[in-house]
Amino acid sequence: MHVLVTGNTGYVGPAVAGTLREDYAGLSITGYDTGFFAHCLTGAQRLPEARLDRQVFGDVRELDPALLDGVEAVVALAAVSNDPMGDRYQQVTEAVNRDATMNLARAAKARGAKRFVFASSCSIYGLAEGGPRRESDALNPLTAYARSKVDTERELATLADESFTVTCLRFATACGWSERLRLDLVLNDFVAGALATGRIHILSDGSPWRPLIVIDDMARAVSWAVTRDAGNGGHFLAVNTGANRWNYQVRDLAKAVGEVVPDVQIDIDASAQPDKRSYRVDFGLFERLAPAHQPRVELAQAIEILRDGLQGMSFADPNYRDSSLIRMNVLGEHVRTGRLDEKLRWVDRVSGTPDRD
């Protein structure tokens, strides 16, 4: 089997490549990425892309359909990947997250691919009061990022048929250690703050609900989806991907970090405006459809691994939110120095003009 993974040099991609390599003997993996964050290595013993058979660098908005020849499954990770970036680059978010994904899916189907796996998000539920959200519940996307996921899911549904099985994995909020670590994620941020400053500062009253999933468990879900049979969920499937036990209020995440990292002070801003993003999610369907690919990592274990990884790289930066461990900072530096233009396209180093129109 030949699998193409877009967006593979980001936070989640190394785990996906490693899991696919372990799970499928004789698998051929091609990675395709623009390389915004390829240099943001953390604690890697070797380049993660060494696990691949081929790495291609390019903009997913301009992917050559010939690259899909012989590909049986596509894993679409490429995206402008969080709310701050989505708000700052709204048109780019639509162009990359929705339009480029749909162009990729259409080209993949036309070239004979059988399965398409889309990294969607539980953030599409937005503010959801009451019980945990099921896949059939109303969606309430509050950000450009979340809206792009909703739009893409709806358009992908029109492509699915007996020859093309589409799986939209509505991932819980990512967390955990990576060879390209991000600290602009709630649990990762809490662990970093505890280590670097001895404090965790919650920018809300701590009450919002968040479902989380460790990236290694995200990779297990992707591994299931690349061979999912249409008889198990249908030709088109949008499924909440995570575990019910991983629904936490933000303040409880902070307390869990305090149990692993000693002598931590937790500051809760009781006067803060309510966080509009608060939702619990029901992961029962995923548990029924993929019983052998359920999340394995527990919260305390994820915190311990983050702690050990950060300590292993001698992390002690109290100003880490201004560092390259925050993805928005990396993009901003690329743009500020002229490496990227405002549409997030690489600029030719010699002429100073975009390398593509």
N, C-alpha and C positions, 0 to 999 in steps of 0.2 A: 504494500500500500504506500502511496505517495501523498503526503500531507503538506499543504502550504499554510504557514502561520504568518499572518501580518501583524505588525506591531510587536515583534518578538524581542526587541532589545529594550523593552521597558521594564516595569516592576514585576509583572506577572509572567512575561515570556520565558525567562530562564527556567522557572518551575514547570511550565507547560512542556517545554522541550525535553527536560529531564524525565518527566513522567511518561511522556509518549515513548521516549527511547527505552525506558524500562518495561513498559507494558506490551510493546509490539515488536516481536522479533522480525528482522528484515525490513523494518519501516524506513522509508526515505523521507527526510524532513527538509523542506526548504523554508528559510526565514526571509521575510521581506519587511524592511523597516527604513524609515527616513533617517534614523540615527540621531534624533534630537538628544537622547539621553544615553546613547551607547557608551559614552565615556564615564558615566556616573557609577562606577564599580565600587562595591563595598564588600570587603572581605572575601572576594573571589580568589580561589586558588588557581583558576585558569579561566580563560575567556569562556563565558557560558555558551557562545556560539560554536565552540568546538564540538558540542554535542550534535550539531546539525550536519547534514550532508552538503548543504549549500547555503550561503548567506548572500542575499542580493540587497543592495541599498538603493532605495528609490522612494518617491512620494506615492502613496497609495492612490492619490488623485490621478496619477498618470501611469498606473501599472500597465505594463504591456501584456495583453491577453495571452500572448504566446507562452508566457511563464506558466500558464495554467494547463498546458498540454501534458497529459498523463497524470494530472492531479486528480485524486479520487475524493479527497476531503479538504475543505478550507476551514481554517480557524481564524475568524476575524477579530483580532484584539486591537488593531490600530484605531486610535481615537484621540481626540482632545479630551483628556481623561479626568477632569474634575470640575467642580463648579466655578472656582475662581478663574481658571483658564477659559471655561466656557463663557463666562460673563465678559471677560476681556476680549475674547476673539469669537464673537457669536456667529459671524458669517463663516468663519473658518470651521467652527464646530459643525455647522450644518453641512458644509462642503465635504468634510472628512468623515464625520460620524455617520451621516445619512447618505449623501449623494455618492461618495466614493465606495461605501459599503454596498450600496445597491448596484453600482456599476460592476463591482467585483463579483457579486452574486450572479448577476445576469451573464457575465462573461464565463464564470465557472460552470454554470448550467449549460451554456452553449458549447463549451469545450468538453463536456461529458463528465464533470464532477458529479458524484452521487450524494454527497452530504455537505451541508454548510452549517457551521457553528458560529453563532453571533454572541459576543460578550455583551449582554444587556445588563440591566441594573435594577435593584429593588428601589432605587431612588425615584423611580417612576410613580411610586405611591405617594410621595410628597408628604403632606400632612394627612394622616389617616387615623382618626379617632375611633375608639371602639376596639373590637377584637383584631387579631392578626389578619393581615390581608391575604386572600387567596387569589389565584390567577384570574378568576372570573370577576373579581371586584373592580370597581371603578378606579381609573388611574387619575392621578393628580400631580402631573409633573410641574415643578416650581422653578426650574432652571433651564437654561439652554441645553445643558448636558442631558438632563432627564428628558426634555422634549425630543432631542435627537434620537434617543433610544426608543421612545414610543413610536415616532414616525417610522423608524427603520423596521421595527417589529411589524408594523401594519403593512408596509410595502413588501417585506419578505414573505408574508403570508400569501401574497398573490402569486409568488413564484413556486411555492411548494406543490409537488404533485408526485405521482407514482415513480418518477425518475429522479426526483430531487427532494431529499429529506432535509428539512430546515429545523434546527434546534436553537432557540433563543434562551440562553442561560441567564436568568435574572439574578445576578449575583448579589449577595449581601455585601456590605462594605468590606473591602479588602483590608487585610492586616497581616502582620507576620514578617519574618525575616526574608530577605531576598538578596541576591548578588548585585541587585541594583535597588537598594533600599530607598523608600520614600518615607519622609517623616511628616508629610501633610495628610496623614490619615489618623483618625482619632486615637486608636490604641497605640500606634507607633509613636505618636506625639507625646502621649502620656508617659510612656516608658522613657523616651529621650529626655523629657523634662525632669522626671524623677532622678535620672542618673546625672544629668548635667547641672541641675540647680537645686535638687532636693525638694522641689515643689511641683505640684500639678495644678495648673490654673485652668479651671473650667469656665469657658466664656459664655455660660448660660447658668440656669438654676440647677442644671444637672438632671432634669426630669425627662428630656427627650429620649425616645426609644431608638435604638439602632440594632439591626441584625448584622452580625459580622461573620466573616469567613476567612480563614488563613489561606494564603495563596497556594500552598501545597494541596489543600483540599479543593480549591478552584481548579487546579490542574487535573485532579482526579475526575472531576465532573466533565472537563473537556475531553479527557481520555474516553469516558463513557460515550459522550455525544458523537465523537468522530466515527463510531461504528454502530450507533443506535439504529435499530431496525424500525421501520415505520409502523410495524405492528405493536410496538411498545411506545405509545404516545401519539401516533399519527404522523402524517407527512409533514405537518407543521406543528411545532410544540414550543410554547413559551412557558417556562417552568421556573418557579422560585428556587434558587439554588443556594442551599445552606442547611442549617439544622435548627430545629425549634429551640434547643437549649442555648443557642447563641444569640437569642434576643435579649439585649441588655439595655438598661437605662445608663446614660452617660456617667452618672455619679457612681454607679456600681462598677463600671470599668475602671474608674480612678481608684476605687477602694481595692479592687483586685490587684492593681499594680502596686499599691501600698503594702499589700501582703507579701509581695515577692521582693520588692526593693525597700529595704528598711529605712526608717527615719525620714519618711516623706510627708510633707505637709500638703494637704489638699485644700485649695481655695475655691470656693463655689460662690459665684456672683449671684446672690439671691435676688438682686434688683435688676438683673439683665432682662432685656426684652425676650419674650418666648421665642424659642427656635422653631421656625415654621416647618422644619424637616423633622418629623417624628412619626415613626411607624413601626409596628411589629408585623412580622411576616410569618405566614403558615407555610412550612416546607414539607407538608405531608405528601404532596404529589411526587416530589422528587424522591422522597424516601420509598414510596411504592414503586416507582419506575426504575430506580437505580439503587437497589438495596446493597449491592456489592461496591458501590462507589460513594458511600456516605462519608461526611467529614469525620476524621479520626482525631484531630488535634483538639485538646481542651484549652480553655482560657488560660489557666495557670501555666500550662506547658508553653503556650504561645508567648506569654510574657517572659518566661524564663529564657526561651530561645532568643528573643529580642534582646534581653538584658545581656546574655552571654555574647551575642554577636557584636553588640555595640561596645562592650568592654574589650572584646578581642581586637577591635580596631582603635582602641584607646580613645573612645569618644568621650569628650568632656567639654563640648562647646556650648556655653550658656546662650549664645546667639545663633543656635542652629536654625532658627526660623528665617534667618537671613542667608543661609548657606545653600549650596547646590543639592542638599538633601531635600529641598522643597522644589517641586517641579516648576512652579510658576517662576521662581528665581532663575532657573536654568533657561527657560524660554526668554525671559526678560533680558538676560545677559546676551543671548544670541541676537536678539533684536537690537539692543543698545549698541553692540559692537558692529552691527551691519552684517553679521553672518546670515541672519534671516531677515526677510522683509516683513511687512505688516500682515501679509497673507500666510505667513509661516512657510515660505519657500526659501530654500537655500540660495544665497547670492554668490555668483561667481567671484572668486577671490581676486582674479586678475582684472577683469573689466569693471567690477562693482555693479554689474547688472544681473537681474534674475537669470538663472540658468535655463528657465523655461518661461514661456509667456503664460 
